[in-house]
Amino acid sequence: MGFGSTLRKLNNIEEFNVVEESMEIIRRESALLIWMLQQQLLEGIDGKGEPKTLIRTKKGKPLISPEYSENTIREKSSMSGNAAITDRITHYMSGSFFEEMMVVTEGKSFGIISNVEYFNDIIAHSGSGLNIMELTEENQKLFYNDVLIPELKIRFDARFQM
């Protein structure tokens, strides 16, 4: 291997942008990230691994509750599948909230939102706030270790090999 070849490989390493490559992988794997979040929501946990709560009003006072209201339970009793779950807060009624989820990336960060018009209402009435839209530490590690890091390694090796 000549000196010129070594310099070209070093330049390739220098030009490898981990952030850009990571964001590209995250965009490509957005369906997996959304699925992971949806499973968390159906389990009734937020991004901190805590049971989700709702902020409701009872006798004019805000109340943080780990369960649906009697009216919501009555409404869900006529539903089937994920919409019928009432023993934990899932934020699943018609399915639109889940169906409209998407990954957004900006600079060095990304997040998951839902494109439904009532998204801000869900966040505002969630005792967990935006934590409901974050992956747990366990799910983050799973994604990083099983998807992101191996893919970055493949891309780095391909760039380094020339």
Secondary structure as GFF3:
##gff-version 3
##sequence-region A 1 162
A	DSSP	alpha_helix	3	15	.	.	.	ID=ss1
A	DSSP	alpha_helix	18	28	.	.	.	ID=ss2
A	DSSP	alpha_helix	30	43	.	.	.	ID=ss3
A	DSSP	beta_strand	54	58	.	.	.	ID=ss4
A	DSSP	beta_strand	61	65	.	.	.	ID=ss5
A	DSSP	alpha_helix	70	76	.	.	.	ID=ss6
A	DSSP	three_ten_helix	81	84	.	.	.	ID=ss7
A	DSSP	alpha_helix	96	99	.	.	.	ID=ss8
A	DSSP	beta_strand	101	106	.	.	.	ID=ss9
A	DSSP	beta_strand	109	114	.	.	.	ID=ss10
A	DSSP	alpha_helix	119	124	.	.	.	ID=ss11
A	DSSP	three_ten_helix	129	133	.	.	.	ID=ss12
A	DSSP	alpha_helix	137	143	.	.	.	ID=ss13
A	DSSP	pi_helix	144	148	.	.	.	ID=ss14
A	DSSP	alpha_helix	149	161	.	.	.	ID=ss15
###
